[in-house]
């Protein structure tokens, strides 16, 4: 990793990326980032925004907040096909569905790419700066994937950017990040994810319901609005089944989250972009 190139931290404001930011501030990860970039989907729980307000003054480098607009609004918008004039829906979030043959499926999504990758990439290009059409390396992007999620590492799609995973270099897991925060007297960061992310574990749904009821209520309403949208007869690509935010295929507001059926944080698997939940 060339220290001569500008380094940028993709800041999700969750456990891993917050640990990287504070370790860099303490000089435990070098070189010092030129900036951290927080891509705001405008759908995070209040705890994440509150944490970000605390975190920013702790850092010796600037934190830029960028957005592609409201993920909620785009997920619930009917777009119009210019050729046919018929309305259609963009599948933004990975909702669960019950297929006609009875099997359970999950729809494709654009939330990470549109609302995380695009705004962060634009800001890096601006700050680096990167010329249009540049093919030589011009920036290093830090991503907060921890050692227990090493399978999520993905190379940059852009020739001018190189990805770096500081936690993997140090073989630090998510629990190691929490221990580092505690050892250094920092509070534990919240989990960073949209309030209605279908990848929440039951533990996280219960936490939202009990401790951030406004966020849970927003998720319940989002599911209802999403179901109504996809049942619209005039939509050309409407689902032949009902989308749900929980893999039980039950309405979120009717599920008993008093006990965990999935322990711990959701395992993201081979998540396409390697940019969520960090």
N, C-alpha and C positions, 0 to 999 in steps of 0.2 A: 504494500500500500504506500503510494508516494505521498510523503508529507507536504510536497510542493503543491499538490492538487487541493482544491477546497473540499472539505468534508462536511456532509450534512446529515443530521439525524432525522429520520422519519419518526416523529413523536406521536405515538398513539395515546399517550397519557395514561397508560396502564402500568402494570407492574414492571414488565421487562424494559420498555423504552424509558420509563422514568428512572429506573436504576442506572441505565447507561448514561442518561443525561447527568445524573448526580455524580457518577463515577468520573465522567469526563470533567465535570466542574472541579472535582477533587484532584485531578491530574492522574487518576488511575488508568485512564484510557487516553491515548494520544494519537494524533495531534488534536488540539482543541477544535471542535466543530466550528465552522463559520456561522452556522445557525441550526436551529431545530425547526421543523415544519410540522404543524398539526393540521391534518385535513379534517375539517369539521363537516360531518354528515348532517348536522343540525338535528340529530336524533339521539344524541348521547343522554344518559341520565344526568340529573343535576350534580351528582357526586363527582362526575368526571370534570365538569366545568369548574366546580369548586376546587378540585385538586389542581387543575391547571393554573388557577389564580394563585394558589400557594406555590406551585413549582416555579413559575416564571421568575420571580425575584431571587430564587436560589441559584440561578444560572448566570455565568459570566458572558454568555452568548445570547443573542436574541432568539425569541420564539415567534415565528410567523404563523398566524392562523389563516388558512386558506379554505375555500369551499367551492364546490361545484353547484351549490344550491341545496335546497331541501330534498333529502332522499325520500322523505315521507310524501311530499307533493309529487315528485316524479313517479313514485311507485303507484300513486293513485290517479294518475293523469291518463286520459284518453287522447292519444295522438291520432293524427289523421293521415292516412296514406294519400300522398299527392296524386297518384295515378288513379286509384279507385275511388277516393273520397270517403272510404270507410274508416271508422275509428279502429284503433288497435292499441294494445297494451304492451309496454316493455316490461319483461320479467326482471325486476330489480333485485328482489330478495329471494333466497332459496327456500321457498315455502314447500311444505310437505303436501302430497296429494295421494288420494286413493285412486288407482287406475281402474279402468273398466273391468279388467280381469281379476280385480280384487287385490292385486299387489300394491305395495306402497312405493311411491316414487318421490322425487324431489326435482323441482323445476330449476332450469338454468338461471343464472343471475348475472347482473351487471353492477351490483352495488360497490364491490371493491374496486374494480377497474375505473368506473366513472367517478366515484366519489372519494377515492383514496389515491390511486395511481395518477390519474390525470392532473388533479390540482397540485400534488406534490411535485410531479415532474415539471410542470409549468413554472413553479416557483424556483426550483433548482436551476432550470435553464436561465431564468432571469437573474439569479444571484451569482451564478458561476463566473461569468455568463457563458452560455453555449450558443454558438452561431448556428444559423439554420443550415441543415445538411452536414453538420460537423460529424466526422466519423472517428476522429482520434479521441482518446480518453481525456475528459475534461473535469470530471467530478467523481467523488466517492460518496455513496449513500449508505449510511448505517441503518440496519434494520434490527429490531429487537426480538429476534427469534432466539429462544434459549436452547440449551444443549439437549433437553428432553424432547425438543421438537425439531431436531436436526433435519428430519425428512421434509420439512417445509421450505428449506433453502431453495431459492430460485435465482438464476443469473439474471442480470438486467437485460431487458429487451433492446435497450439503446446502446449503440456502440460507444457513445461518449461517456457512459456511466458505468461504474463498477460497484457492485454491492459488497458490503462488508457486514459481518455478523459478530460484533465484539463479544457477546456472551458465549457464542460457540467457540471462539478463539480461547476463551478462559475456561471453557467447559462448565459454565454456570447454568444450572437449571432454574426454573421459575421459583422453586422453594429456596434456592441459594440466593436469589435476588431479594426475597422477603427477609432472609436472615441478614443480608448485607445492610438492608435498610434499617432493621432493628438494631444492629450492632453500631450503626452510625447515628442513632438517635432520630431517625426520620420516621414519620408515620407511614403506615402501609397504604399504598395507592389502591384506588378502586379498580375493578375490572373494566376495561375499556371495550365497549360494544354497544351497538344501537339498542335501544330499549326493546325493540321487537325482533331482535335477531333470532331466527329459528335455531341457531346453534347453541342457544343457552342450555345449560344443564338444568335439571330440576332444582338443584341447589341454588342456582342463580335466579331462576324464576321465583323461588320462595323468598330469596333475599330482596328482590325487587318488590314483591307483594307486601312483605312485612316492613321493610325499611325505606322503600321509595315508592309508596303507593301511587303517586302521581305518574311515575314512569310506567308502572304496571297497568294502570288504567289507560294510559296512552297506547300501550301494546294491545290491550283488549279491543280498543276502538279501532286501531289500525287493522287488526285481523278482520273485524266485522266489515270495515270499509273495503278491504281487499276482496273479501268474499262477494260483496255486493257488486263490485266493479267487474269481477270475472264472470258473473252470472248475467251480465247485460247482453241481451240477445243481439244488439246491433254491433257488438265488437267482433271483428273478423277472426281474431285468434283467441277467443275466450276459451278457458279451460273446460273440458268435458267433465271435470270433477271439481270439488270444493278445495281451495287452498287453506291450509292450517299452519299455525306457527309452532305447534307441538307435534312430535312424531307419533303421538297416540291417535292423531286425527280426531281429537276432541276440541271443542271450543276452549280457548285459553281460560276464560273466566269461569268455566265449570270444572276445572281440574283441581283435585286436592293435592296441594304441594306440601302437606304437613310432614311427609316423609320423602327422603331421596330415593328415587329409582335409578338415578345415575349419579354416582359419587364423584365429587370433585369437578374440576373444570372440563368443559367439552374438549375432546381431543379432535383437533381440526383436521386430522388426516392429511391427505395429499391435496390440501387446499390450493386452488389454482394460482393465486397471486403471491401467497406467502406474506400478506400484508395486514391481515385482520387480527384483532385480539391481542396485539402486542403493546 
